[in-house]
C-alpha cells in the first residue's frame, strides 16, 4: 500500500512537471519572440526609451523609438502604438506607418511597442492566443498577442491601491501596470511609470507638438470609434472626426473631450504636463468584449462573433456589428487614416510647425489590398535595416 | 523607490519559494493519494513563477 502511494506521488509529480515544462516552453517562446521591423528609407535614427530615462536600459521596456526626420524645418509628431498590446490594431498601425512613411516636412517619432513587457504575456484566464499572423506576399508575419498590463514578471507585486502620481488619485491596484493609467510617469516608480516618464521626457526634449496614442475598445464600452482629445487638440479632433465620417468611414468616428478629473491617461496627462496636444483614438475590437464566444486568432483577426452580434441585436453595444465583423484591415485602416488626417489638420492649423507625411496606406488601400501587402520582408532587407521589437 | 520595489519583489519570490517548499513537504508527508495529486497540481504555478516563466 505504501509503495503504491509512493508510485502515485512520483507519477503525479512527473506529470505535473511535464505539464509545467510544456506550458513553460510556450511562455518562454512568447516572452522572447522578437518582431522584425523593416522601417521605410525615411528612417534617420532608432533611439531607445532609455535615451530618455536611463533606468530603463537593459529592461524589457527599453523599446525602439523610430525617428523619421525630413530635414525640412517643421513640427514634430509622436505616434504611440502598443500601449495595450491586447489591442493589436494599435501596434500594427504603428508598424504600417514605420515601414511605409515618407516624411516631407518636420519629424515623426514612432513607438510600435510602447509597453513591450505587456506584449510578453496574455491576460490571465482569458485564453487569448499567444500569437497572431498576417499574410503577406512573401509569407506569414508573426506578432505577439499581449495583455492590457505589464507582465507581472516585470512588475510584482501590485499595491493594494494604486496611487497615481502626481495627482494621488486612487486607482485599481493593477493599473500600476497599465501604461494608460501611469502618465505622466515618474523616474523612480515601477517599470510602467518609468516607461511613461521616458515618453514624457521624449515629448519634452524633442519638442513634440502632437502625440497620438492608438487603442481598441470592446463594443460594450461607450468610448468607442472615437477620438478622445485634450482641450489643446479640439480643433484637430473635430475636423478629423467630421471629415472622415462624412467622406470615408462607413461607421462614424466621433470625438469627445478627455475628462479633467480622470488621471493617468495619455489624452489628459500629455496635454497637461507637456506642450504637446494629445489625442487618443479608439476602434472596435470584438475580441475583448465580455460577451464574446471562442477567443481565438480567427476572432482576433476577423472581429466576427455571433454572441457579440446577438448583443448588438439587443441594442447592448455602442458600435454596430454584423456578419462582416470588424476585420483587422478595417481597424488598422481607420487608425491609419485618422492619424494621417490629424497630421493634415494640425499642419493646416500650425503651418510653421507642420508635419507632412506621405506613402502610408489609408483606410481604402488597406481594405482593398490587405494589411500584409504593406509589410516588408526582413529576409530581403540588409541586416542593418532590420530592427526588432 | 526602485530599490524598495526590488526588495519587495525578491521578498515575494522568497514567499513563493517558502510555499513551494511547504507544498512539496506536504506531498511527501501525505498518506492520501488524492491529496498527493492535488499538491502536484498546486505546485505548478509556484514552479513557473520561481523559474520566471509565468
Contacts between the chains, C-beta under 8 A, distances in Angstrom:
chain1	res1	chain2	res2	distance
A	4	B	33	7.8
A	5	B	31	6.9
A	5	B	33	5.9
A	5	B	36	7.1
A	8	B	33	4.7
A	8	B	36	5.8
A	8	B	37	7.3
A	9	B	27	6.3
A	9	B	28	7.6
A	9	B	33	8.0
A	9	B	36	4.6
A	9	B	40	7.9
A	12	B	36	5.6
A	12	B	37	4.7
A	12	B	39	8.0
A	12	B	40	4.1
A	13	B	27	7.1
A	13	B	40	5.2
A	13	B	43	7.8
A	15	B	40	7.2
A	16	B	40	3.8
A	16	B	41	6.1
A	16	B	43	6.1
A	16	B	44	5.5
A	17	B	44	8.0
A	17	B	47	7.3
A	19	B	44	6.4
A	20	B	44	4.7
A	20	B	47	5.2
A	20	B	48	5.9
A	23	B	44	7.8
A	23	B	48	6.9
A	23	B	53	7.8
A	23	B	54	7.3
A	24	B	48	5.8
A	24	B	51	6.6
A	24	B	53	4.3
A	24	B	54	7.2
A	27	B	48	7.1
A	27	B	53	4.6
A	27	B	54	4.8
A	28	B	53	5.8
A	31	B	53	7.8
A	55	B	2	6.5
A	121	B	54	7.4
A	153	B	52	5.5
A	153	B	54	7.6
A	156	B	9	5.5
A	156	B	12	6.1
A	157	B	8	6.7
A	157	B	9	7.2
A	157	B	12	5.3
A	188	B	1	4.4
A	188	B	2	5.7
A	189	B	1	6.4
A	189	B	2	7.9
A	190	B	5	6.0
A	194	B	2	8.0
